Amino acid sequence: MAGGIRVLHIDDEPGFAEMAAVHTEREDDRLSVEAATSASEGLERFREGGFDCLVADHDMPGQTGIELLETVRETHPDLPFILFTGKGSEDVAERAISAGVTDYLQKRGGTEQYALLANRITNAVERYRLERESERTRGQLEAILDHSADAIVTVDADSRIRFANAAVKELFGHDPADIRGQRLTRLMPPREREAHLDAVARYLDTGERTMDWSDAEFVGQRADGTELPLSVSFGEFEQDGQRRFIGIMRDISERTQLATELRQREAQFRQLAEHIDEVVWMSDLDAEGPSYVNPAFEEIWGRPPETLYEGSTRFLETVHPADRDRIEAALDTRTSGEYDETYRIVRPDGEVRWVRDRAVPVENDAGETVRVVGIASDVTERTEQMRRLETLVSNLPGVTYRCRNDRAWPMEFVRGECESLTGYTPEEIEDGSVMWGEDIIHPDDREAVWNSVQDALDAGESFEVTYRIRTADGAVRWVWERGRAVDVTAGDSRVLEGFVTDITAHKRREQQLEEVNTVLSTLVETLPVGVLAEDDAREVMVVNRHLFDLLDLDGSPEAAVGDDCERLADEVSDQFDDPAAFVDRIDAIIGAGDPVDDETLSRGDGRTFQRSYRPLDLEDGDGHLWVYRDVTERTEREQALEGLTHRLESLHRATGDLLAAETHAEVADIGVTVAAEMLGLEANAIHRYDDDRAALVPVASTELVRELVGEPPTFTAGDSIAWRTYQRGEAVALDDVHADDDVYNPASAIQSELQVPIGDHGILIAGSPTAAAFDEQDRLLGELLAGNIEVAFDQLERTEQLRERERELTRQNDRLAEFTSVVSHDLRNPLNVASGRLELAREECDSEHLDAVGRAHDRMEALVEDLLTLAREGGTITEVTEIDVATFAQSCWENVATGDATLVVDTDATIRGDGSRLKQLFENLVRNSVEHGGDDVTVTVGDCEDGFYVADDGPGIPPNERDQVFEAGYSTQPEGTGFGLSIVRQVAEAHGWSVRVTDGPDGGARFEITGVERVGQ
């Protein structure tokens, strides 16, 4: 890369930016790094100009690195900006990417990080300069195309020029006006003229063309007699009934010169692309494979670019099978400028990586796309971060999903309690083995669910649906779903996101209520009532026996079918107080056609009937339905029933208020009010059980209670009927409390009481100065009210427990975030400064003390890394895969400095686990064996019952220390961090496993990890 690179490094840590500048410049002599110690100073220096790249920390006083990035992007949207920070988190990375950061690099221990930083700087600046050079090149090409000259002429069937544009003079030297009317051969050398005229005549006679009209090559002749090569495009049209031809002529010599220049530009493009870390590719439209791929392809794809040229590897073969169809379909969009796809590739060694691939069409001077140029970037790390976020989603109750808006509901993303809800794994649903719409939604509900969702989407609203699903074992469950359209790609093709939760228990309660209502309806319908149905001609259609009995009719219901209803009305009218009014009212009701309910009819014998009417919509016309009932003996019962119904309805309405109450006192106040106003228990009180006092303490009472007994008493064990009732847990109605030996106050004005326990929470007591004031109905209603109050109390206690749990989790998370911030930034920055200064000091002097300082730095860095592992990784696992224990243990062994130690692997087990976390477990166990057993120790990995073990032949661990070795910070080695075995236990427990230490068969220590499920068991 020609030219130096001027870099501004901004970091608020004293001395860090200067020290980093020294090490970064050493890595590449093209780099010139200047330091600033605050965001404001850096911004002021930057505005002076001349910098090719900015490097900044994130946590800085006054203005963070991301805020500084946003300010820079306002005026320099593409200038390289690298966030080099000690505080690394998914949130910081995501916000930095959104703000347009060029690169994101986390500070590490040691000076090797500066080589990485220098490499990132040079790559970013190279890309930036390449993009600017590409823009300049494009501008130059557009200028050439804008000023290219095309001579256009039209000729008639006699080959005489009818029109010539101004460019003809520039190309041929003839004034357009001078050549109009002359033959086109005027613009040709004499040797070409006769052949041209013969070809025209032959075409006019036969329609046969002797050349390609779209791009024919001719030799032209200028006015001065000089010749020039031409490219001519012909077209034919009709004007005023005459055949006309149009010719567009271009100087081929200039096009040839332009083609040469374009080849030079392409060579320059390839030269620049050779040094870019991202994959740069170029493809001609008529070619099966790419015409160019830069060397970065091998770094990301793991394959030489030549394999694509030779045809031994097709591009789609490298794409993950799950993404292949989608990418193959998307390739057609490359020429439209809309190709921007993220997909997985599979390297030859089986490793899967994520890439983002973008393409830009390249057009020729005619505006036609002739090739496509693209850039592919490795986005594996960012994609893995998103997968970790998805893990958080997976912990939500219910099922979170993303799917295409299709009747089959093919899922692209499923997380949460999928298997416990449906019996299917998320993998079965995501890979299409199981379709939500076809295999899970109950067949009887599919159409209704689809229509409800589409209606909501058409209205631009989110949707809520309740439906049945059929689980893998055939069981039927009810679910509630809420979702929305998050992306409209084309036409009716939409992407939906939503949440599904199990409401089977709730639905069962609803069904039970519906069954109760059905039973009540059946009871009402089967009550002894007289029924008469007549048709439009007022003839009997149906009549029952009870109506015959009520009206003392002769004959039978069966024989009455077809009788004249008007005649029947006249016959029975004299049974009522006003016979004429009885008949006239029937005619009036039929004439109005409106329903009538429970119209009262008085009979001469003192009995009372009720009559109801409903118009009928029959196939042959209108009909009439009459219902007669004798209500003489039921009046009092109905009045009593109405009273009970009113009290039940009032109690039902009050339930919502009880459940909405926010304190126990508020629940109790509502409870005594409901008991008094809605149940008629005017003198009542609620006593709550107090654990501290072991007593039933009054918390709410009505005014009448205070008038009768004063302030309600507090009851304790064995001192009252109330305490006895509370302990037994059964409601009682006491006709005479003074006759009971356990009466609390023999002198009380209260004669009778209703006592109803409220679960374990307390008791509801209603009293009356009248004996036997409470009946079975009062007891039943009291129990219903007490049950609702108990539910409200239970809800308050659960809510308080949840709130306290949320508060505790918030406090823990805040402490964890503060701890990791201090460790990763406030401790690591000074440690980096010290390490950097140590390297400089070693160049100036040679002292054994410097080696001791270096070892101390290494130990501090190891402590920081182990602390961050414990704090950040925690007890979580991310992606669980199948792991071959033998191969995995060998790869972990190679990552640890083991000296002359020996590894023996005696297992063929395959287990399921998180590879990154399991790597921590194996490497820490190996490191522990080497540190305590020496360089010649033998480490064995083998099977044990319900798991595997890692053992060594070292000195072992005394029995009295085996529980302590897993504690954080415990170490018997001066150079040890004390966190290695703590991390081992943490990883095991995160998988649901157990770990213990015991003696090995040859002495030494043996760590057994159990509770491990083997694949295939």
URFENBEL-V571062 format. One record per helix or strand of 2 or more residues. SS is the DSSP state (a for helix, b for strand). FROM is the first residue (numbers start at 1). LEN is the number of residues. If there is no record, write none. Layout:
ss=SS from=FROM len=LEN
ss=SS from=FROM len=LEN
//
This chain:
ss=b from=5 len=6
ss=a from=16 len=12
ss=b from=31 len=6
ss=a from=39 len=9
ss=b from=53 len=4
ss=a from=65 len=11
ss=b from=80 len=6
ss=a from=90 len=9
ss=b from=103 len=4
ss=a from=112 len=35
ss=b from=151 len=6
ss=b from=160 len=5
ss=a from=167 len=6
ss=a from=176 len=4
ss=a from=184 len=4
ss=a from=190 len=17
ss=b from=216 len=6
ss=b from=227 len=13
ss=b from=242 len=10
ss=a from=252 len=22
ss=b from=279 len=6
ss=b from=292 len=2
ss=a from=296 len=6
ss=a from=306 len=5
ss=a from=315 len=4
ss=a from=321 len=16
ss=b from=340 len=7
ss=b from=352 len=12
ss=b from=369 len=10
ss=a from=380 len=15
ss=b from=399 len=6
ss=b from=411 len=6
ss=a from=418 len=5
ss=a from=426 len=5
ss=a from=436 len=5
ss=a from=446 len=13
ss=b from=463 len=8
ss=b from=476 len=15
ss=b from=493 len=10
ss=a from=504 len=22
ss=b from=530 len=5
ss=b from=539 len=5
ss=a from=545 len=7
ss=a from=557 len=4
ss=a from=565 len=11
ss=a from=579 len=14
ss=b from=596 len=8
ss=b from=608 len=11
ss=b from=621 len=10
ss=a from=635 len=26
ss=a from=664 len=14
ss=b from=684 len=7
ss=b from=695 len=7
ss=a from=703 len=7
ss=b from=715 len=2
ss=a from=721 len=8
ss=b from=732 len=3
ss=a from=737 len=3
ss=b from=752 len=7
ss=b from=762 len=7
ss=a from=776 len=69
ss=a from=848 len=26
ss=b from=880 len=5
ss=a from=885 len=10
ss=b from=902 len=5
ss=b from=910 len=5
ss=a from=915 len=19
ss=b from=938 len=7
ss=b from=947 len=6
ss=a from=959 len=3
ss=a from=964 len=3
ss=a from=980 len=11
ss=b from=994 len=6
ss=b from=1005 len=6
//
